[in-house]
């Protein structure tokens, strides 16, 4: 017993001495390495700052040369403009379009369009199972059907979901060896894709003219934003007669979606220009003037046309927009519009929106260290 206690005491003494020696060596090493550590930290920070400034400069230059390299989509608008669809398809060399749409639009608006195109000699293939927030599985089905039927272009009819699905499917066909998940991000797709023609039936997303698309992966529960100029639609047909069937609630929610897109672009002071600011200002004015009219009278063609064009113009400056606020705010504010209370609120001053948008702007990779 005594021997065991003596050995334990000796071990405790040795352990305390070792701890003291380690602490001393650690303190000495820390003091000696301070200049080296500081130099490494300064170098790392300098490299990061250079990367951020280079990224900002590249984006700044890109916004100036983008219109010359990638022209904006051709826009046809007005009542009955969907009748120009055969002419537009032929101008882009499309003779066997793949029509991407949703189940509701596929039963109401699409059949007359398919009949019109068939009379003009077009061989149409219809995919009408696009869900809200299209998934990777849906895009893969569109891609496989496109290849099986030998199509040579896309015709997206509906809201933002069919348009996004058509864009990503076109990219997946152009890059067969690249998984869809690997396309997420900016400029991950550099390829010539099949022509995409968009016919919006809602006035909110502006996806008919944007350079990006959003897709959901139900397996990983992630949403991917894919941004590439090559997926920009070639043309957009804005026919207000196709939006008459929208229910009042959808009219309100999509209108607020367009409003938030305009405001987001306007307060993105890093990359917006006088031209994009003018687009956004005009869109906000049109939405305030015509959204309530379109909600109260679905057959008001002037209001429908102005809302459709306002939604389109909010998508044009997509390179200068900070996404994120629209999806969170459109449904809640739509209720305010229905109750006619949002028109008297002070939420729409520029200073208020800048304050609200600041956290989203700071979340950009440019600001992250």
Secondary structure, 3 states (H helix, E strand, C coil): CHHHHHHHHHHHHHHHHHHHHHHHHHHHHHHHHHHHHHHHHHHHHHHHHHHHHHHHHHHHHHHHHHHHHCCCCEEEECCCHHHHHHHHHHHCCCCCEEEECCHHHHHHCHHHHHHHHHHCCCCCEEECCCCCCCEHHHHHHHHHHHHHHCCCEEEEEECHHHHHHHHHHHHHHHCCCCCHHHHCEECCCCCCCCCEEEEECCCCCCCCCCCEEEEEECCCCEEEEEECHHHCCCEEEECHHHHCCCCHHHHHHHHHHHHHHHHHHHHCCCCCCHHHHHHHHHHHHHHHHHHHHHHHCCCCHHHHHHHHHHHHHHHHCHHHCCCCHHHHHHHHHHHHHHCCCHHHCCCCCHHHHHHHHHHHHHCCHHHCC
